[in-house]
Amino acid sequence: MIENIIDTIKESEKKAKDIIADSKREASSIVEQAYTESYQILDDAKKQSKDIIKESETRATEEASKEFSKLKKEYESKLRSIADDTAKKQDQAIDRIINKIFD
């Protein structure tokens, strides 16, 4: 009877050790999986941030190019207007000088 109790206790101890060992393995596996997932999340976040930066740079370049084209057109238009005004004023000055000479 005592031997049965001792055997039962030994068997219970063995089961407890097995349960503890299984729990340790499972906990280790969970921690390892968490590390793996966290590294994957970090990698994904880095990739997304690089993609966002690249997209932002592309948009900024496109917008700057559009703004440059717009300003260039405005500048050229104003330059033509100034050149036209200058030509008109030059013609007017020449006409005045000619009129003064012949008057």
Beta strands, then each sheet from edge to edge (+ up, - down):
end
